[in-house]
Amino acid sequence: MDKFTKVKLKYLTVVFLVISWQCANQLPPGGGGVDLVPPKIEKAYPPNGTTNYKENYFELDFSKYVQKRSVQDAIFISPAIDGELNFDWSGTSVRVYFPSKLKENTTYVIDIGTDLVDYNNGNHMAQAYNMTFSTGSKIDKDEINGKVYTDNPQGVLLYAYMIGDSTINPMLKKPDYVSQAGIDGSFKLLGLADGSYRVFAVVDKARTLLYQPDQDEIGIPFQDVHLSETDTLFSGLDFLLSNQDTVKPRLQSATMTDTNHLFISFSKDVDTSVIHSNNFFIYDSTAKKKYDVLFAYRGNKKSNEISLAQINKIPSKDEAFLFVRKITDKLGNVFYDDYSSITLGERADTLKPGIFNTNPPANSNQADYEKQKFSFYMTDAVDSNLAKTGIAFTDTSGSRIPFAVHFYDDASLYVYPLQNLETMTDYIIKLDLNKFRNAAGHFYDSTYTYRFSTINGLDFTGASGKFISGGTVNPILVLSGIDKDKLVSYIKPDTNGNFKFDRVSGGKYVLWYFSDKDSSGKYTYGKALPYKPSENFSFYPDTLNLRPRWVVTGINFPAK
């Protein structure tokens, strides 16, 4: 063999190996701009509506390369099957084998949810894809559809349970049917057999198909759904999500940061009812002495942390414990009579209470001239009775404004005028920090001056119209801001259905109503267990863009 032939054979061998490697790996081509196109399913087997299906697999052809793991996470089969699916990939197509033989005379729904993402840029599939087939001679065609209303509905799972004699517990029982909400929150539960159903919307973070209250949000239906041969479709089963965590909060730790201050940590975010000095006491087991806490406050801590101030000298060699009489989290879960050992220390207290935040911000021109609260947040707790004597409220000419003071906790207070202020006018609130003294008596020898201006009363906007109740029980209308301030207003329509929102700041809003059946004045989310339905609600279809000085009128809002 001559030299030229040897070189030619080596070249052909390299080309063959490269082509073989590319074909085997089926990788997507690289290069190009940023890919923002969502993947979609272009073809599926068996065809939707197939009956008498005898195969043990189904196939999906995607419009582009997708992340294989995301496909596995996005597939939901109803009714549920036992065992693991087996995936056989070929480029942008996959054949999925069932782990065992399917049930006879049963309608199956394959739901591919929006967790599915493409290979290049992680784009989610825009809407869930459904395919239905039957191992028998007919397809169950009953359907439930609706929408999940939340900031990020994509991926929320819908659990449907057939109602029987036993209690439905979504924490212990996997659903009979599963679907997934799309990017806009809409969903469809297809291929349902005649019967009665209870449906929950669940943010199933662990994808266990079980509701876990300590980590998952849930939407409770306003009613159960009954489907029959003559009533095969239920539309408008809508959901609002809530956190229904039932785990009780606990005291985790107590550390003395200096001789007068303790840093307290809880297992969860706590309600402000915890932040009160008489809710705590200290017991020195070495000296066999009980000490009261002087101040309790959050300051600039996290929402599961607070600080305590006390004036007792506890030697660091002693053994001491902090007791809390009642801990309430933000969901209303309560734990009574908890305690923790205290990590003691003898570091001297050098703190001086200053102001780290205000609302509205200092020097702003956004203060309302009616019923405005001016909040001040201190770095340390202070004697509130003394502090109240060090506050002055005037206009820029020095004229006094009558006011009152309220302390949220021992380091947070608000000042509110006892009369309406003038529009577009400058005002001053002065805090004499000589009067703001902490547990050790430390203070700043200075005055904090807070300046602000009131708004122009003409800049408000509003919305009015007519609510067509259709027999809705005790309706309450809600105007919710979708801009950063998230302003919310509640009103009741009059007996003729007329409503009007006024004194509204400009911005984008959504309008919705709920049927306040329990007359609580707020929306009731219901409970999963013991089951309690939520209150029915509906959203006005259009976003309201409310511009300053321009009231939107003539809104016709029919109940669903």
C-alpha positions as CSV (number, residue, x, y, z in Angstrom):
1,M,0.0,0.0,0.0
2,D,1.5,3.4,-1.0
3,K,1.8,6.4,1.2
4,F,-1.1,8.3,-0.5
5,T,-3.5,5.4,0.1
6,K,-2.5,5.2,3.8
7,V,-3.2,8.9,4.3
8,K,-6.5,8.6,2.5
9,L,-7.6,5.7,4.7
10,K,-6.7,7.6,7.9
11,Y,-8.7,10.6,6.7
12,L,-11.8,8.5,5.9
13,T,-11.6,6.7,9.2
14,V,-11.6,10.1,11.1
15,V,-14.6,11.3,9.1
16,F,-16.5,8.1,9.8
17,L,-15.8,8.4,13.5
18,V,-16.9,12.0,13.7
19,I,-20.2,11.3,11.8
20,S,-20.9,8.2,13.9
21,W,-20.3,10.2,17.1
22,Q,-22.6,13.0,16.0
23,C,-25.4,10.6,15.1
24,A,-25.1,8.7,18.3
25,N,-25.3,11.8,20.5
26,Q,-28.1,13.6,18.7
27,L,-27.0,17.0,20.1
28,P,-28.7,20.2,19.1
29,P,-26.7,22.6,16.9
30,G,-24.9,25.5,18.6
31,G,-24.5,29.2,17.7
32,G,-27.0,31.8,16.8
33,G,-28.8,34.5,18.9
34,V,-30.7,34.0,22.2
35,D,-33.4,31.4,21.8
36,L,-36.7,32.6,23.3
37,V,-39.1,30.3,21.5
38,P,-40.8,27.9,23.8
39,P,-40.8,24.2,22.9
40,K,-44.0,22.5,21.8
41,I,-45.2,19.0,21.0
42,E,-45.7,18.7,17.3
43,K,-46.8,15.1,17.2
44,A,-47.9,12.4,19.6
45,Y,-48.8,8.7,19.5
46,P,-51.3,7.3,20.0
47,P,-53.5,9.9,18.3
48,N,-55.8,11.8,20.7
49,G,-59.0,9.9,21.2
50,T,-57.7,6.5,20.3
51,T,-59.8,3.6,21.6
52,N,-59.0,-0.1,22.2
53,Y,-55.3,0.8,22.6
54,K,-53.2,-2.3,23.3
55,E,-49.6,-1.0,23.2
56,N,-47.5,-0.4,26.4
57,Y,-46.0,2.9,25.4
58,F,-46.7,6.4,24.0
59,E,-44.5,8.7,21.9
60,L,-43.8,12.4,21.8
61,D,-42.1,14.5,19.0
62,F,-40.9,17.9,20.2
63,S,-40.3,21.0,18.0
64,K,-36.7,21.3,19.3
65,Y,-34.2,19.6,21.6
66,V,-35.5,19.5,25.2
67,Q,-33.9,18.7,28.6
68,K,-34.6,15.1,29.2
69,R,-34.9,15.4,32.9
70,S,-37.6,18.1,32.5
71,V,-39.7,15.8,30.4
72,Q,-39.6,13.1,33.1
73,D,-40.7,15.8,35.7
74,A,-43.4,17.2,33.4
75,I,-45.3,14.0,32.6
76,F,-48.4,13.2,34.7
77,I,-50.7,10.2,34.0
78,S,-54.3,9.9,35.0
79,P,-55.5,7.6,36.5
80,A,-52.2,7.2,38.4
81,I,-50.0,4.2,37.6
82,D,-47.6,2.4,39.9
83,G,-43.9,2.1,39.0
84,E,-41.4,4.1,37.0
85,L,-41.7,5.1,33.3
86,N,-38.9,4.0,30.9
87,F,-37.7,6.6,28.4
88,D,-36.1,5.7,25.0
89,W,-34.8,8.8,23.3
90,S,-34.0,9.5,19.6
91,G,-33.1,13.1,18.8
92,T,-36.1,15.3,19.5
93,S,-38.4,12.3,20.0
94,V,-39.0,10.0,22.9
95,R,-40.9,6.7,23.4
96,V,-42.2,6.3,26.9
97,Y,-42.9,2.7,28.2
98,F,-45.4,2.0,31.0
99,P,-44.0,0.0,33.9
100,S,-46.9,-2.5,33.7
101,K,-49.9,-3.4,31.7
102,L,-52.6,-0.7,31.7
103,K,-56.1,-1.4,33.1
104,E,-58.8,-2.6,30.8
105,N,-61.7,-0.4,29.7
106,T,-60.0,2.7,31.2
107,T,-59.5,6.2,29.8
108,Y,-56.0,7.5,30.3
109,V,-54.9,11.1,30.1
110,I,-51.2,11.9,29.5
111,D,-50.6,15.5,30.7
112,I,-47.2,17.1,29.7
113,G,-46.9,20.1,31.9
114,T,-45.1,23.4,31.6
115,D,-42.2,22.2,33.6
116,L,-40.8,20.9,30.3
117,V,-38.0,23.2,29.1
118,D,-35.8,23.3,25.9
119,Y,-32.2,22.4,25.8
120,N,-30.6,25.7,24.7
121,N,-32.1,28.4,26.8
122,G,-34.4,26.7,29.4
123,N,-37.6,28.1,27.8
124,H,-40.7,26.5,29.3
125,M,-43.5,25.0,27.2
126,A,-46.2,27.7,27.1
127,Q,-49.2,25.5,27.8
128,A,-49.7,22.0,29.1
129,Y,-50.3,19.4,26.5
130,N,-53.0,16.7,26.9
131,M,-53.5,13.4,25.0
132,T,-56.3,11.0,25.8
133,F,-56.8,7.4,24.8
134,S,-58.7,4.4,26.1
135,T,-57.9,0.7,26.5
136,G,-61.6,0.1,26.0
137,S,-64.2,0.9,23.4
138,K,-65.1,4.4,24.6
139,I,-63.4,7.6,25.8
140,D,-64.5,9.3,29.0
141,K,-65.0,12.9,28.0
142,D,-66.0,14.7,31.1
143,E,-63.9,17.8,31.8
144,I,-63.2,20.4,34.5
145,N,-61.5,23.6,33.7
146,G,-60.6,26.9,35.4
147,K,-57.7,29.1,36.4
148,V,-55.2,29.5,39.2
149,Y,-54.7,33.2,40.2
150,T,-51.2,33.8,41.5
151,D,-48.1,35.8,40.5
152,N,-46.5,32.7,39.1
153,P,-49.1,30.0,38.2
154,Q,-46.8,28.1,35.8
155,G,-46.3,24.6,37.2
156,V,-49.1,24.6,39.8
157,L,-50.6,21.1,39.9
158,L,-54.3,20.3,39.9
159,Y,-55.2,17.3,42.0
160,A,-58.6,15.7,41.3
161,Y,-60.0,13.1,43.7
162,M,-63.1,11.0,43.1
163,I,-65.4,11.4,46.1
164,G,-66.2,8.2,47.8
165,D,-67.1,7.1,51.3
166,S,-63.7,7.9,52.9
167,T,-62.3,11.3,53.8
168,I,-60.1,12.8,51.1
169,N,-56.8,13.6,52.7
170,P,-54.4,15.2,50.0
171,M,-51.5,14.8,52.5
172,L,-51.8,11.0,52.5
173,K,-53.6,10.1,49.2
174,K,-52.3,10.7,45.7
175,P,-54.9,12.2,43.3
176,D,-56.9,10.1,40.9
177,Y,-56.3,12.7,38.1
178,V,-53.6,15.3,37.7
179,S,-53.1,18.3,35.4
180,Q,-50.9,21.4,35.4
181,A,-51.6,25.1,35.0
182,G,-50.1,27.0,32.1
183,I,-48.3,30.3,32.0
184,D,-51.6,32.2,32.3
185,G,-52.9,29.9,35.1
186,S,-55.5,28.1,33.0
187,F,-55.9,24.4,33.3
188,K,-58.0,21.5,32.0
189,L,-58.7,18.2,33.7
190,L,-59.7,15.9,30.8
191,G,-60.8,12.3,30.3
192,L,-62.8,12.2,33.6
193,A,-65.4,9.5,34.2
194,D,-68.9,10.4,35.5
195,G,-68.8,11.0,39.2
196,S,-68.2,13.5,41.9
197,Y,-64.8,15.2,42.3
198,R,-62.9,17.4,44.8
199,V,-60.1,19.4,43.2
200,F,-57.1,21.1,44.8
201,A,-54.5,23.4,43.3
202,V,-51.1,22.6,44.8
203,V,-47.6,24.2,44.5
204,D,-46.1,20.7,44.9
205,K,-42.4,21.7,45.4
206,A,-41.2,18.2,46.0
207,R,-43.3,16.7,43.2
208,T,-44.5,13.9,45.4
209,L,-48.2,14.3,44.4
210,L,-48.9,14.7,48.1
211,Y,-49.8,18.0,49.7
212,Q,-47.2,19.0,52.4
213,P,-48.5,21.9,54.4
214,D,-45.2,23.0,55.8
215,Q,-43.8,23.8,52.3
216,D,-46.7,23.8,49.7
217,E,-49.3,26.5,49.0
218,I,-52.7,25.2,48.2
219,G,-55.9,26.4,46.6
220,I,-59.2,25.1,48.0
221,P,-62.3,24.8,45.7
222,F,-65.5,26.8,46.4
223,Q,-67.5,23.6,45.7
224,D,-67.2,20.0,44.7
225,V,-67.9,19.1,41.1
226,H,-70.6,16.6,39.9
227,L,-70.3,15.2,36.4
228,S,-72.8,13.0,34.6
229,E,-73.8,11.7,31.2
230,T,-76.0,14.9,30.8
231,D,-73.5,17.3,32.5
232,T,-70.0,16.5,31.3
233,L,-68.4,19.9,31.6
234,F,-67.7,22.2,34.6
235,S,-66.0,25.5,33.8
236,G,-64.8,28.2,36.1
237,L,-63.3,26.2,39.0
238,D,-60.9,29.0,39.9
239,F,-58.4,29.0,42.7
240,L,-56.6,31.5,45.0
241,L,-53.5,30.0,46.8
242,S,-52.8,30.2,50.5
243,N,-50.2,28.9,52.9
244,Q,-51.9,26.5,55.4
245,D,-48.9,25.4,57.3
246,T,-50.0,23.9,60.7
247,V,-46.6,23.5,62.2
248,K,-46.3,25.5,65.5
249,P,-43.5,28.0,65.9
250,R,-40.8,27.3,68.5
251,L,-38.2,29.3,70.4
252,Q,-34.8,28.3,68.9
253,S,-32.1,30.3,70.6
254,A,-31.4,33.1,73.0
255,T,-28.0,34.8,73.0
256,M,-26.9,37.7,75.2
257,T,-25.2,40.2,72.8
258,D,-24.3,42.5,75.7
259,T,-25.2,42.8,79.4
260,N,-28.5,44.4,78.5
261,H,-29.6,42.8,75.2
262,L,-30.7,39.3,74.1
263,F,-31.0,38.2,70.5
264,I,-33.9,35.8,70.0
265,S,-34.5,33.4,67.1
266,F,-37.7,31.5,66.3
267,S,-38.3,28.6,64.0
268,K,-40.7,30.6,61.8
269,D,-41.8,34.1,61.1
270,V,-43.7,35.3,64.1
271,D,-46.7,37.5,64.6
272,T,-46.3,40.9,66.1
273,S,-48.2,39.7,69.2
274,V,-44.9,38.0,70.3
275,I,-43.2,41.4,70.5
276,H,-44.3,42.4,74.0
277,S,-42.1,42.5,77.0
278,N,-44.5,40.8,79.4
279,N,-44.5,37.8,77.1
280,F,-41.0,36.9,78.3
281,F,-39.1,36.3,81.5
282,I,-35.6,35.2,82.5
283,Y,-34.8,32.6,85.1
284,D,-31.4,32.3,86.6
285,S,-31.3,28.7,87.8
286,T,-28.0,29.1,89.5
287,A,-29.1,32.1,91.6
288,K,-32.7,30.8,91.6
289,K,-34.0,34.2,90.5
290,K,-36.7,35.3,88.1
291,Y,-36.2,38.5,86.1
292,D,-38.7,40.5,84.0
293,V,-37.8,41.7,80.5
294,L,-37.9,45.5,80.1
295,F,-38.3,45.9,76.4
296,A,-39.1,43.7,73.3
297,Y,-38.7,44.8,69.7
298,R,-37.8,43.8,66.2
299,G,-35.6,46.6,65.1
300,N,-33.9,45.8,61.8
301,K,-33.9,42.1,62.4
302,K,-35.4,39.3,60.2
303,S,-39.1,38.4,60.7
304,N,-38.2,35.4,62.8
305,E,-35.9,37.3,65.1
306,I,-36.4,39.9,67.8
307,S,-34.4,41.5,70.5
308,L,-35.1,41.9,74.2
309,A,-33.7,44.4,76.7
310,Q,-33.2,43.9,80.4
311,I,-31.4,45.6,83.3
312,N,-30.4,42.7,85.5
313,K,-26.7,41.7,86.0
314,I,-26.5,38.0,85.3
315,P,-23.0,36.5,85.7
316,S,-21.8,34.6,82.6
317,K,-20.9,31.6,84.8
318,D,-24.5,31.1,85.8
319,E,-27.0,28.9,84.0
320,A,-30.1,30.9,82.8
321,F,-33.1,30.3,80.7
322,L,-35.5,32.4,78.6
323,F,-39.2,31.6,78.8
324,V,-41.8,32.8,76.4
325,R,-45.5,32.5,77.4
326,K,-47.0,32.4,73.9
327,I,-45.6,32.2,70.3
328,T,-47.9,32.9,67.4
329,D,-46.8,32.7,63.8
330,K,-48.2,34.7,60.9
331,L,-50.7,31.9,60.1
332,G,-52.1,31.8,63.6
333,N,-50.4,28.7,64.8
334,V,-49.7,29.0,68.5
335,F,-47.2,27.3,70.9
336,Y,-47.4,28.0,74.6
337,D,-44.8,28.0,77.4
338,D,-41.6,27.5,75.4
339,Y,-38.1,28.0,76.7
340,S,-34.5,28.0,75.7
341,S,-31.1,28.2,77.5
342,I,-29.4,31.6,77.3
343,T,-25.9,32.0,76.0
344,L,-24.6,34.5,78.5
345,G,-22.0,37.2,78.1
346,E,-20.4,40.1,79.9
347,R,-19.9,42.5,77.0
348,A,-20.7,46.1,78.0
349,D,-23.8,47.8,76.5
350,T,-22.6,50.7,74.3
351,L,-25.7,51.0,72.0
352,K,-27.5,54.3,71.5
353,P,-30.9,54.2,69.9
354,G,-31.0,55.9,66.5
355,I,-33.4,55.9,63.6
356,F,-32.7,53.5,60.7
357,N,-35.9,53.9,58.6
358,T,-39.0,56.0,58.2
359,N,-42.2,55.7,56.2
360,P,-42.9,57.7,54.1
361,P,-39.2,58.3,53.4
362,A,-37.8,61.5,54.7
363,N,-37.9,64.5,52.4
364,S,-40.6,62.8,50.2
365,N,-43.6,64.6,48.7
366,Q,-45.9,61.5,48.8
367,A,-47.6,62.0,52.2
368,D,-51.3,62.0,52.1
369,Y,-53.1,65.0,53.7
370,E,-55.7,62.7,55.2
371,K,-55.1,59.9,57.8
372,Q,-51.4,59.6,57.1
373,K,-49.3,57.7,59.6
374,F,-45.6,58.7,59.9
375,S,-43.6,55.7,61.1
376,F,-40.1,55.8,62.7
377,Y,-38.0,52.7,63.3
378,M,-35.3,52.7,66.0
379,T,-32.1,50.6,66.2
380,D,-32.8,50.0,69.9
381,A,-35.8,50.0,72.3
382,V,-36.6,53.1,74.3
383,D,-38.7,54.2,77.2
384,S,-41.9,55.1,75.3
385,N,-43.4,57.3,78.0
386,L,-40.3,59.5,78.0
387,A,-39.9,59.4,74.2
388,K,-43.5,60.8,73.7
389,T,-42.4,64.0,75.4
390,G,-39.7,64.6,72.9
391,I,-41.8,64.8,69.7
392,A,-42.9,68.0,68.0
393,F,-45.1,68.4,64.8
394,T,-45.2,71.7,63.0
395,D,-45.6,73.3,59.6
396,T,-42.6,75.3,58.3
397,S,-43.9,78.5,59.9
398,G,-43.7,76.9,63.3
399,S,-47.5,76.5,63.8
400,R,-48.1,73.4,65.9
401,I,-50.1,70.4,64.5
402,P,-52.1,68.4,67.0
403,F,-51.0,64.8,66.9
404,A,-50.9,61.4,68.7
405,V,-48.2,58.8,69.1
406,H,-48.5,55.0,69.1
407,F,-45.7,52.4,69.6
408,Y,-45.9,49.3,67.4
409,D,-43.2,47.8,69.8
410,D,-40.6,49.3,72.0
411,A,-38.5,50.4,69.1
412,S,-41.1,51.3,66.5
413,L,-43.6,54.1,66.6
414,Y,-45.9,56.2,64.4
415,V,-47.0,59.8,64.7
416,Y,-50.4,60.7,63.2
417,P,-52.0,64.2,62.9
418,L,-55.4,64.7,64.6
419,Q,-56.6,66.9,61.8
420,N,-56.3,66.9,58.0
421,L,-53.2,68.5,56.7
422,E,-53.0,71.0,53.9
423,T,-52.3,69.8,50.3
424,M,-48.9,70.5,48.7
425,T,-47.6,71.9,52.0
426,D,-44.3,71.3,53.8
427,Y,-44.2,69.9,57.4
428,I,-41.6,69.0,60.0
429,I,-41.6,66.3,62.7
430,K,-38.8,66.7,65.2
431,L,-37.6,63.9,67.6
432,D,-35.5,65.1,70.5
433,L,-33.2,62.0,70.9
434,N,-32.3,63.1,74.4
435,K,-35.7,61.7,75.3
436,F,-35.2,58.4,73.4
437,R,-33.2,56.4,76.0
438,N,-32.5,52.7,76.0
439,A,-32.5,50.2,78.9
440,A,-29.0,51.3,80.0
441,G,-30.0,55.0,79.8
442,H,-27.9,55.6,76.7
443,F,-29.0,58.3,74.1
444,Y,-27.9,60.6,71.4
445,D,-27.6,64.2,72.4
446,S,-29.2,65.5,69.2
447,T,-32.5,66.2,67.4
448,Y,-33.7,64.2,64.4
449,T,-35.6,66.4,61.9
450,Y,-38.0,64.7,59.5
451,R,-39.3,66.8,56.7
452,F,-42.1,65.9,54.2
453,S,-44.6,67.4,51.8
454,T,-48.2,66.5,51.2
455,I,-49.6,65.4,47.9
456,N,-51.7,67.4,45.5
457,G,-55.3,66.4,46.2
458,L,-56.1,66.6,42.5
459,D,-53.8,63.7,41.6
460,F,-56.1,60.9,42.8
461,T,-57.9,58.7,40.4
462,G,-60.7,56.2,40.8
463,A,-63.1,53.6,39.3
464,S,-66.8,53.2,39.3
465,G,-69.5,51.1,37.7
466,K,-72.2,48.5,38.4
467,F,-71.8,45.0,39.8
468,I,-74.4,42.6,38.4
469,S,-74.7,40.2,41.3
470,G,-76.7,37.4,39.8
471,G,-77.7,36.3,43.3
472,T,-74.2,36.5,44.8
473,V,-74.3,36.4,48.6
474,N,-72.8,39.4,50.3
475,P,-70.4,40.5,47.5
476,I,-67.3,42.5,48.3
477,L,-65.3,44.2,45.5
478,V,-61.6,44.4,45.7
479,L,-59.2,46.8,43.8
480,S,-55.7,45.4,43.9
481,G,-52.6,47.2,42.7
482,I,-50.2,45.3,40.5
483,D,-47.5,47.9,40.7
484,K,-44.8,47.8,43.3
485,D,-46.9,49.4,46.1
486,K,-49.6,46.7,45.9
487,L,-52.4,49.0,47.2
488,V,-55.7,47.2,48.0
489,S,-59.1,48.7,48.6
490,Y,-62.3,46.9,49.7
491,I,-65.9,48.2,49.2
492,K,-69.4,46.8,49.1
493,P,-71.7,47.7,46.2
494,D,-75.0,49.4,47.1
495,T,-78.3,47.7,46.9
496,N,-78.5,48.5,43.2
497,G,-75.0,47.2,42.5
498,N,-73.4,50.6,42.1
499,F,-69.8,50.9,43.3
500,K,-67.1,53.6,43.4
501,F,-63.5,53.5,44.4
502,D,-62.1,57.0,45.1
503,R,-58.9,58.5,46.5
504,V,-56.9,55.9,44.5
505,S,-53.3,56.5,43.5
506,G,-52.5,56.2,39.8
507,G,-51.3,52.9,38.5
508,K,-52.4,49.5,37.2
509,Y,-55.1,47.5,39.1
510,V,-57.1,44.3,38.9
511,L,-60.7,44.3,40.0
512,W,-62.3,41.2,41.5
513,Y,-65.0,40.2,43.9
514,F,-65.7,37.5,46.4
515,S,-68.9,36.2,48.0
516,D,-68.3,37.0,51.7
517,K,-70.6,34.2,53.0
518,D,-69.1,34.2,56.5
519,S,-69.4,38.0,56.8
520,S,-65.7,38.2,57.9
521,G,-65.0,41.1,55.6
522,K,-62.0,39.3,54.1
523,Y,-61.6,36.4,51.6
524,T,-61.8,33.0,53.2
525,Y,-59.4,30.5,51.6
526,G,-61.1,27.4,53.0
527,K,-59.2,24.4,54.4
528,A,-58.0,21.1,53.0
529,L,-58.5,19.0,56.2
530,P,-60.9,19.1,57.8
531,Y,-62.4,20.2,54.5
532,K,-63.9,23.6,54.3
533,P,-64.7,25.2,50.9
534,S,-63.3,28.6,50.0
535,E,-65.5,31.5,49.1
536,N,-66.4,31.9,45.4
537,F,-64.7,34.7,43.5
538,S,-64.1,36.1,40.0
539,F,-61.9,38.6,38.4
540,Y,-62.9,41.4,36.0
541,P,-61.3,40.4,32.6
542,D,-59.4,43.6,31.9
543,T,-56.6,45.3,33.8
544,L,-57.5,48.9,34.9
545,N,-55.0,51.5,34.0
546,L,-56.0,54.3,36.4
547,R,-54.4,57.6,35.5
548,P,-54.1,60.6,37.9
549,R,-57.0,63.1,37.7
550,W,-59.0,60.7,35.4
551,V,-61.7,58.5,36.9
552,V,-62.6,55.3,35.0
553,T,-66.4,55.0,34.9
554,G,-69.1,52.7,33.4
555,I,-67.5,49.4,34.4
556,N,-70.0,46.6,34.1
557,F,-68.9,43.7,36.3
558,P,-71.2,40.6,36.1
559,A,-70.8,37.8,38.7
560,K,-69.9,34.5,37.2
